[in-house]
């Protein structure tokens, strides 16, 4: 195997080092440790390939602010576009005897580009600040002479093809194109078909019924699978249940088909989900700060809220607090829904001009150094819950209390949702909004928990809860206008969402700084706000 490499001593001092920057970023040792942990989970004789996120166009010649792929950030700390990382399960050797176990290709330094669009680390900066023993310009990737077919497993994510060709010769478009050529990636490759084949190949005969159900689901996503001869053979034999010869023939056929490629489009995500599910202390420091910032944002809005405020203004107050504390971004588009707008689960227009006496559902989270919070509060714009608003709120509050109590080490991932759903159903029955528990789903249509971290819906295994995992607990009740109930309930939407650390000592409420009960919210809304005296000129 030939490898085109050169190694640079990490003696480079960046001009940008004089620039004042926050001092609490994750360290190069953290990212190196995560690469080592990833490598320990890789199959033998394997290579994993990860790409940076594409640049997203906003309009014409204006792009969105760049955000790195969380997996790429987790493993490298590199937050620029147009980069590729290769991790090897065991050390590789160059023709001159030099060994290496990882390669990273990054944007080249370019004075003109940096004058317009900001500083780049480049090769030397990547080595000096991110802890890589070597780094290379992206333009050198095309010359990399590695026989990818020599590996038993080649781990990568399936291509989304959602990037543009900037024609600079070393952008993400070129890196992906070059990689596809190197591995012989066919233009008609069907990742779902490979998943189906792998399922047929690897599942023991006693789980055949389970495989059939999964294959049915795959076929609904991709109808062409129903015409695949190997899958048809297997499904037909499995449903009869007594034709072992056809089952064996189907397994043999998929074994042959799978042997054409060493691609593994699931292993990479499986490893990343296992690693990112639990948080190291360095991660928790950043995640807790993001959560506290978001909780303070909720409190400050409670203090500032009045009936004349708009949804946009509410959003602005939250996001100002984020910026005041140094959070770079929002973790996801901010949701501020007054009245019936709150019944739209992912409502982001936030353009209602006056909130009046309605409930305001505020689902927002600060992103601090890559880690995002997710905190939701629902408050009355006039400072006092009406009897109907309070009745619905108390049901959701009690459901959340039960869900948080169920968030303990060893409990199934479904535990918070199961108990919260029971409380919601019983509460809705007691109010006469439904007659049977099964009807509750129309007013509580979503799950109760998800992992939290580098993504707002972070990666995880969905297995029994482990210590040092962070989840949300977020029950809700939504009664849109026109619902089949007394109109006095129409337009009431309540969601309460908190960020919970699963610990060996029990669940820890990380977002406690945001008032949560009816009494605490109404008391907070009576407090003075720094914005009480803030006014701007009236515009025509």
N, C-alpha and C positions, 0 to 999 in steps of 0.2 A: 504493500500500500504506500503510495506517495502522498505526502502532505506538503503543501506550500505554506511555509510559516516563516515569520521572523520574530524574534523576541527583543523586547526593549526593557532596559533597566528602569525601575520605577523611581527615577531621580528628577522627575519633571515637576517644576513649581508653576502652577497656573497663575497667569496674570489675574484671573478672577479671584484668586485667594484673598486679595485685599478687599473684595466686596463683602459688605456686612450681610450675613445670612443667619437664619435661626440655628441654634446650636443643639437642638433636640431631635434631629433627624435620626433614623435608624443608621447604625454604623456599618461600615464595610464588613466588619467581623460578623454582624448579624446575617447579612446577605450571603456571605461565604458559608456560614453555618447552615443556612437553609439549602444551599446547593449541595453541601455534604449530606444533609438529611435526605434530600431528594435522591441523590445517587445511591444511598443505602437501600432505598426502596425499589430501585430499578431492577428489572430482570437481567440475567447474565448476558453478556455480549450484546448490549443495547446502546442506542444513542437516542437522546431526546432533543428535539429541535423546537425552539420557541421564537416567535416573531414579536416585535414591538407592535403596539396599536397603530392603525393607520391614522393619518391626518384627515379630519372630517371637514368638508366644505360647508360653510354657512350660506354663502351667496356670492356669486361672481368671483372676485379675487379676495374674498374675506373668508378665513377659516375659523372654525371654533377653536377656543383655547385648547391646547393639546393636553390630553390625559393619557398616561401610560396604561398599558394592559396590566392589571393587578398581578397576574402571575409573573410577568416580566419584571415588574418592580420588586416583587417579593424575593426573587432569586438574584437580582442584580443591583437594584438601587439606581439603575440607569433610567432616566425619565425623558429621554428624547426619542423622536421617531426614527424610522429607517434603520433598524438594528435587528440582529439575529443572534441567538445564543444556542450553542451546541453543548450538551452535557453527555459525557461518556460513562458507562457503568464501570469501566476499568481503564487504567492508563493506556494511552496510545503512544506510539513511538514514531518519530520522524526518521527519514533515511539517515540523518547524521547522528541518531541515537538520543535525541532530546525527547523527553516524555511530557505529555500533557493530558489533562482530563477534562478540559473545557476550552471552548473558543467563543469569543464574542467579537462581532463585527459592528462597527458604529459609524455614525456620521463623521465625515472628514471635516477638519477645521477649514473655515472659509471666511476670510476677513470681510468680504463684501456681504455675504449672506448674514454674518453675525452682526454687522452694522445695522441691518434692517430688521432682523428677526431674533436677535439675542444670542448669547454666548453658547458655544458648544464645548463639550468636554474633549472631544477628539480622542485619538489613541492614547496620548500621553496622560491626559486628564482622567481617562477611564482607569488606567493603571494606577495613577497616583492617588485617586480619591475613592475608588470603588473596590480596590483590593484584588484586582485580577493580575495574574502574573504576566499576562500578555493580552494585547488587544490589537485589532486590525481595522483598517478602513473598510467600509462596506464595499468599495469598488474592488477589493481583493477577494471577495467571496467567490466570484466567478472562476477564479484560478485555483480554488481549493480542490485538491485532487484526492478525494476520499471515496472509496468504493462503498457506498451505503448498502449495497446488496450483501456485503460481507457480514453484516450484523444480523443476528437472529431476530431482533425487534427494532423497529424504527418508530419511535413515539412522536407524534405530532397531532395537533388539532386539524380537523378538516378545514379546508380553505373556504372562507366566506366570499372572497373576490369582491370586497367592498372598498377598494383602494384605487387611487388614480395613478396614472403614469405621469410623473412630473418631468420626465425626459432628462433628468440629470445623470442618468447612468448608474446610480447606486441607491435608488429609492426603494421603498418596500415592494413596489411593483416588480422591480428588477431582481430583488433578493428572492422573492417567491418564485418568479419565473425560472431563475437559475436553479433553485432548489428542486422544483418540479422536474426540470431536465435531468438533474443529477440522479434523482431516485427513479426516473422512468414513470412518473405519475401519469396514468392514462387520462385522456380528456373526458372519457365517458365513465370514469370511476364512480361507483355508487357506494357511499359509505354505509348506508342503511342495509344494503344487500350484504356487505361484509359483516355487519353486526348480526344479521340473521344467520349467516353461515357459521359464524363463531358460536352462536347460541346452539345451533344444531350439533356442532362438533363437540362442544364442551359439556353439555348437560347430560347427566346420567339418565338411564331409561326410566327410572321411577319418577322423574320429574317431567316426563314427556307432556303431560297435560298442561303444566305451567308454561312450557315452551310454546305449545300451540296457541295459548292465549296471548303470549308476547308477540308471536309471529302475526297473529290476527291484527294486533295493534300496529305493528310495523307496516302491514299491508294497507291499513287505512291511511297511514301517512304517505305511503308510496305505492299506489295501486299496481305498478309494474311488477312488484314482487309476487303478486298473485299468479303471474304468468311465468315466473322463473321455474324451469323444469325440476330443479333439485328441491326447491321449497315446496312445489306442488306434490312431488313424490312423497316427501317427508310428511306433509300435512295429511295427505290421503291415507297413508299407512298408519299414522298416529291416531287418526280418528277411528279407523277400523279396530286398531288395538291388538291385532293378532298376526300382523304380517311383518315379522322380524326381518325377513329377507329384504323387503323394500326399505325398511328403516336403515338397515346396514348399508344398502346401496346408496341411499341418500347421504349418509354420513361419509362414505368413501368419496362420493362425488364432491362434497363440499371441502373435504380434506385436500383433494387435488386442486380445487379452485383457490383455496386459501394459500396453498404453497407457492402460487405465482408471485405473491407479494409478501414482504416482511413488514408491511404497514400495520401499526397498532394505533388506532384513532381513539381508543378508550383508556388505555393505560396511563397516559399523561394526566388526564383529568382525575383518574382514580387516585393517583399519587398526590396530586395537588390538593384534592379534597381532604385526604387524610392529614396532610401537613397543616393546612390552613384552618381546619376545624377547631383545633385548640390553639390558644394564644400563649406566646412566650412573654415574660415580664416586660421586655422592651416594647412589644406590641400593645400590651395592656396599658402602658403609660400613655401612649398616643390615643388609643381608643377611649380610655376614660376621659381624657381631655376633650375629645370631640363630643362625647356625651354630655359632659358638664357644660360645655359651651352651648350646646343645643338646649339643655334644660334651662339655663339662664335666659336664653332667648325666649323660651316659652313664658317664663316669669315676667320678663320685661314687657312682653306684649300684653299680658294680663293687666299689668299696672297702667299701660298706656291706652288700652282699649276703650273706645266709646262708640255709641251708635252711629256716628257720622263717618267712621273710618271705612275705607274701601278694602277689598281683598288685597289689592296691590300694595296698599300702604302697610297692611299687616305683614305681608311677605317682606317688604323692605325693612321693617324694624327687625325681624328675625335675622335677616341676612346682614344687616349692619352690625348686629352683635357678633355674628360669626367673624366678620372682618376685623372688628375691634380687638378680638382675641387672636388674630393671626391665622384663622382658618382660611385655606387657599380657595376652597370651593364649597358648594353645596354637594352633598353626597348623591343627590338625585333631584329632579325638578321639584320645587317646593309646591306643596298642596295646601291651599287655603280656600276652603269651601264654606260659604255662608248659606245657611238654610238648606234648600233642596240641592244646592251644588255639592254639599257634603255627601250626598247619596251617590255621587259618581266617585268610585273608589280611587281612581288616579286622575282626578280633576286638577289641571294645571293652568287653565286659562287665567284664573285669579283676577277677573276683570269686573266684578260686581262693584258698583260705585258706592253703595251705602249698605251697612249691615243691619241697622235698626236694632230690633230686639231678638234677632235670630241667633241660633247656635252657630258658632264658627268652628269648623273642624280644621285643625292646623297640624299637618303631618310634614315635618321638616327635619333635616339633619345636617349638621356641619361636617365637612370633611377636613380633617387635620392631618397633614403629612401622609395622606393616602388612606387613612382610616376614617370610616364614616359612622356617624350616629344615626338613629332613627327613632324620633320621639314624637308622639302625637298627643295633643290635648284638644279637648272640645269645651268651649266656654261660651257663655251668653254674652253677646255684644253689649248689652245694657248692664251687665254686672250681676244679674240675679236670674237664677233658673226659674222658669215657670213650672207649675206642678207637673205638666206632661213631660217637659224636658228633664226635670229631676227624676221622674219615675223611670224613664228610659236610661238615663245616665247611671242611676244606682244599679240597675241590672248589669250594665256593662262593667261597672266598677267591681261588683261582686264576682262577676265571671273572671275578670282579670286577677283578682285576689286569689281565686281558686287556681287559676293557671300558673301564677307565680309560685304558689305553694307546691305545685306538682313538678316544678322544674328542678329536679334533684339528680345527683349522680346516679346512673344506672337506670333511670326511668326511660321508657321508650320516647322517641322524639315526638310521638303523637300525644303524649300525656297531657300537656297544657291545653291542647285543643279539645281533647275529649271532655275534660272537666269543665272547661269554659263553655263549650257548646251545651252541656247539660244545664248549666246555670241559666244561660240565655233562654233555652227552650222553656224551662220552668217559669222564668220571669215573664216571658211573652204570653204564656198560658194564663198566668195569674192576672194579667192585664186584659185578657180577652182578645188579644191580637191574633192568636192562633188557637186551634183546638187540640192539635196533636203535635208532639215533639218533632215529628218529621217535617212539619211545615216551617220550622224555624229557619231552615236554610234560605228561604226567600228574603229574610231580613238580616241574616248573618251569612253571607255567601262566600266568605274567604277563610283561609287557614288562620291559625292563631300565632304561629311562630316561624321564624326563619333565623338562620345564622347571621351574624353581623361581624364585619371586619373590614377588609380592603374593598369588598363590595357590600352594598346595602343588603343584597341577598347573597350572603357570602357562601363560599364553598364549604361542604361538609358531607358526611356520609349518611346522614339521616338515621344513624344507628342510635343505640342507647346513649344517653347523655354522659359526657366525659367531663372531668374537672377541667377548669380553665377554658371552658367554651362560653361564648357570649351569644345569646339569642334575644329575640324580641318576644314579648307576650302582648298581643294586640287584638282582643275581641272587639266587636263592633255591632251596632244595630243601625240599619238604614231603612227609613220608611219613605220612599219617594211619593211625591204628589200623585194622586190617582190610585194609590194602593187600596186593596180590598179590606178596608178597616175604617173606623170612625175618622173623618177628616181632621179631627183635633190632633191626630198623630202625624199628619202629613208634613213632609219637609223636615222631620227631625232625623238627624244623623249624628251618631255618637261613636267615636273610636277613641280608645285610650291605649296608648302604646308606650311601653317602657323597655329599657335595655337591661337584661338580666345576666349576671355572671353565674354560671354553674360552678359551685365550689364544693369542696369536701365538707364545709361547714353549713351548707345549705345555699339557697338562692340569695344573691346579693343584688339589690335594686340600685343600679348605677346612676339612673336618671332621677334620683330622689329630690334633686333641687327644683324640679318643676312641680308645683302644687298639683294634687291629683284628686282629692276628694271634693265633693260639692262644697263643704264648709271651707276648706283650704283655698279653693279657687275664688269663692265669693269674697273671702277675707283679703286675698292678694289683690283683687280688682279694686279694693278700696284704698290701696296704698298709693302714695304719690309717685309720679313717674318723672324722670329727667326730661321727658318729651312734653310735659304739660305746658311748658313755656316756649316750646319750639314752634315757630310759625314762619310761613313763607309768604311772599307777596302774592296777591290774587292775580291770576292770569285770565285774559279774555278767552 
